[in-house]
Amino acid sequence: MDSSRDRKWEFIRKFAKAKEMEAEAFMELLPESSREHMSIIGREAAAMVREGMAGVMNGKDNNAAKNEAGSGRKTVKKVEIG
């Protein structure tokens, strides 16, 4: 059982490394002016995935996380001046 789990983690590590190398190769194909923009998009996407996975690992579903995030918002009331 342990060796099966070890093989799965090894596969995940190798897969992640391959994707990292793939992204690096893709960035080399882009014009210099687009690289920074794509780099920022990549970091933001990775942060979103990590946040989503953290929610899954903690047992929260997407709707619960959204409700939690929105619970601290203030309400806005329209005021007429005249």
Backbone as a ProteinNet text record, in pm:
[ID]
protein_1_A
[PRIMARY]
MDSSRDRKWEFIRKFAKAKEMEAEAFMELLPESSREHMSIIGREAAAMVREGMAGVMNGKDNNAAKNEAGSGRKTVKKVEIG
[TERTIARY]
82.6	0	86.5	189.4	277.4	344.5	388.5	458.6	364.5	237.8	139.5	121.7	114.2	99.9	226	341.8	468.5	476	430.9	431.8	338.1	223.2	129.1	190.4	255.1	316.8	432.9	507.6	617.8	562.9	452.7	388.7	344.4	283.1	236	352.8	462.6	581.1	635.4	646.1	697.9	603.2	474.5	375.4	383	393.8	404.5	531.1	641.4	767.6	754.7	687.3	667.6	583.1	479.4	394.6	471.5	556.9	640.2	733.2	794.1	883.9	806.4	685.4	600.9	566.6	532.5	500	621.7	737.8	861.5	889	869.3	890.3	789.9	665.8	562.7	599.3	648.8	686.2	798.1	888.3	997.8	946.8	830.9	774.2	704.4	670.1	598	691.8	638.4	718.8	752.1	862.1	909	801.5	727.3	626	509.8	486.7	374.4	413.3	541	585.2	543.9	564	529.7	379.4	301.7	156	112.7	166.6	131.7	181.2	293	346.6	251.6	199.1	104	-23.2	-73.7	-193.7	-169.3	-52.3	-18.7	-14.9	44.3	49.6	-90	-175	-311.1	-390.9	-373.9	-444.3	-398.1	-268.2	-215.1	-269.9	-280.2	-335.3	-481.6	-556.9	-697.1	-709.3	-623.3	-626.3	-591.2	-485.5	-447.3	-560.5	-625	-735.8	-850.9	-881.3	-987.7	-954.3	-830.5	-788.6	-786.9	-749.4	-750.2	-892.5	-988.1	-1127.8	-1174.7	-1134.5	-1171.4	-1107.6	-980.7	-910	-969.3	-1022.9	-1083.2	-1229.7	-1282.7	-1420.3	-1523.8	-1482.1	-1577.1	-1611.6	-1739.2	-1773.9	-1766	-1779	-1762.8	-1864.5	-1990	-2093.9	-2069.9	-2024.1	-1996	-1883.3	-1781.7	-1669.3	-1715	-1802.6	-1853.3	-1936.8	-2021.2	-2104.4	-2019.5	-1914.1	-1823	-1755	-1710.6	-1639.3	-1731.5	-1856.4	-1949.8	-2012.8	-1993.9	-2061.7	-2010.3	-1888.8	-1833	-1857.9	-1930	-1952.3	-2053.7	-2034	-2126.3	-2233.3	-2349.9	-2454.9	-2443.5	-2487.6	-2481.1	-2624.1	-2649.5	-2782.3	-2773	-2865.8	-2867.5	-2919.9	-2849	-2887.2	-2910.7	-3024.9	-3054.9	-3020.7	-2947	-2909.7	-2983.7	-3060.1	-3129.3	-3212.9
-119.9	0	125.5	126.1	242.5	269.9	163.6	185.3	242.4	204.7	259.9	409.6	447	588.3	664.8	604.2	668	689.3	589.9	602.3	713.8	725.2	831.8	968.9	986.1	1115.2	1143.9	1040.1	1058.1	1102.2	1040.5	1080.3	1226.1	1265.7	1403.3	1500.6	1467.3	1554.8	1567.7	1454.5	1457.7	1532.6	1512.2	1580.2	1731	1772.7	1915.8	1974.7	1901.7	1948.9	1961.5	1863.4	1868	1988.9	2017.6	2133.1	2263.2	2266.9	2384.7	2408.5	2300.9	2312.6	2352	2299	2333.5	2482.6	2533.8	2676.3	2762.2	2718.5	2792.4	2797.4	2684.4	2679.9	2770.1	2768.5	2853.8	3001.1	3038.3	3177.9	3222.7	3131.8	3165.3	3194.6	3139.3	3162.5	3298	3356.2	3483.7	3601.1	3709	3830.9	3883	3950.4	4002.3	4085.3	4163.2	4252.3	4176.1	4052.8	3975	3885.6	3862.3	3766.2	3805.5	3931.2	3974.8	3962.8	4001	3992.5	3847	3756.2	3614.5	3557.5	3605.7	3560.9	3597.9	3718.7	3763.6	3680	3656.3	3574.4	3434.3	3378.1	3245.3	3240.7	3342.9	3347.3	3359.1	3441.6	3458.1	3328.7	3260.3	3133.8	3029.5	3024.1	2929.6	2959.4	3086.7	3124.2	3082.1	3096.4	3054.7	2904	2828.3	2682.7	2642.3	2704.5	2672.7	2703.9	2817.8	2857.6	2757.5	2716.2	2618.2	2484.1	2440.9	2312.8	2318.6	2431.8	2446.4	2432.8	2489	2475.6	2332.1	2260.6	2119.7	2037.8	2064.5	1989.4	2016	2136.3	2171	2131.3	2074.3	2026.4	2132.6	2246.8	2352.4	2341.4	2362.5	2367.5	2512	2530.7	2663.2	2763.6	2722.2	2814.3	2858.5	2768.1	2804.7	2906.4	2887.6	2981.4	3118.4	3122.2	3249.5	3319.8	3244.3	3304.1	3358.3	3285.1	3330	3460.1	3466.5	3584.6	3705.3	3684.5	3795.2	3837.9	3762.3	3793	3920.5	3963.2	4081.5	4210	4202.1	4320.6	4414.1	4540.3	4643	4665.2	4704.1	4736	4882.9	4911.7	5047.9	5097.1	5218.5	5276.3	5400.2	5412.4	5528.2	5649.1	5759	5882.3	5989	6054.8	6162.3	6295.9	6376.4	6509	6610.6	6695.6	6790.5	6880
0	0	0	82.5	89	-44.5	-111.1	-237.6	-343.2	-337.9	-431	-405.9	-279.6	-244.6	-283.8	-259.4	-297.5	-448.1	-523.9	-669.9	-715.7	-649.3	-685.8	-660	-544.5	-513.3	-607.2	-642.8	-737.9	-873.5	-916	-1041.3	-1034.1	-923.7	-907.7	-914.4	-847.3	-851.3	-993.2	-1063.4	-1200.4	-1293.6	-1275	-1357.7	-1336.1	-1210.2	-1178.9	-1240.5	-1233.6	-1291.8	-1443.9	-1506.4	-1651.5	-1690.8	-1613.3	-1642.7	-1622.9	-1522	-1498.4	-1617.4	-1667.2	-1782.1	-1908.2	-1921.4	-2035.6	-2033.9	-1917.1	-1904.2	-1935.8	-1890.6	-1917.9	-2068.3	-2136.7	-2281.6	-2353.4	-2307.4	-2366.6	-2352	-2235	-2209.8	-2304.1	-2338	-2429.7	-2570.3	-2604.7	-2737.4	-2748.6	-2634.5	-2634.4	-2658.3	-2714.1	-2725	-2585.2	-2574.8	-2445.2	-2375.9	-2453.4	-2395.3	-2330.7	-2372	-2318.4	-2201.6	-2182.4	-2080.1	-1938.9	-1902.7	-1766.6	-1742.4	-1841.9	-1830.5	-1808.9	-1887.9	-1874.6	-1742	-1695.8	-1567.8	-1453.8	-1458.2	-1355.9	-1361.8	-1481.4	-1497.3	-1441.1	-1468.5	-1417.3	-1265.7	-1204.7	-1057.5	-997.8	-1059.6	-1009.8	-1024.7	-1137.1	-1157.6	-1056.3	-1030.8	-932.2	-793.1	-759.6	-628.6	-617.7	-726.6	-725.9	-707.4	-773.4	-759.9	-617.6	-561.3	-423.3	-326.5	-346.6	-259.7	-269.9	-391.6	-412	-350.2	-368	-310.4	-158.2	-102.3	43.4	95	23.5	62.4	56.4	-48.2	-61.7	49.6	77.1	181.3	319.2	340.4	469.1	476.7	368.5	368.9	338.6	290.2	255.9	108.7	77.7	-63.8	-111.9	-239.1	-298.9	-246.2	-232.3	-186.7	-43.5	41.9	180.9	186.6	104.1	102	53	-47.3	-98.1	8.2	77.1	181.4	294.8	329	434.1	394	270.6	222.5	217.7	183.7	171.4	301.9	408.8	534.3	600.1	569.9	633.3	556.8	447.6	364.8	429.4	406.8	454.4	348.3	392.6	296.7	258	138.9	86.9	67.2	110.2	98.1	10	-83.8	-172.3	-94.6	-107.9	-39.9	-145.1	-136.8	-231.3	-167.2	-240.2	-192.1	-277.6	-214.1	-299.1	-227.4
[MASK]
++++++++++++++++++++++++++++++++++++++++++++++++++++++++++++++++++++++++++++++++++

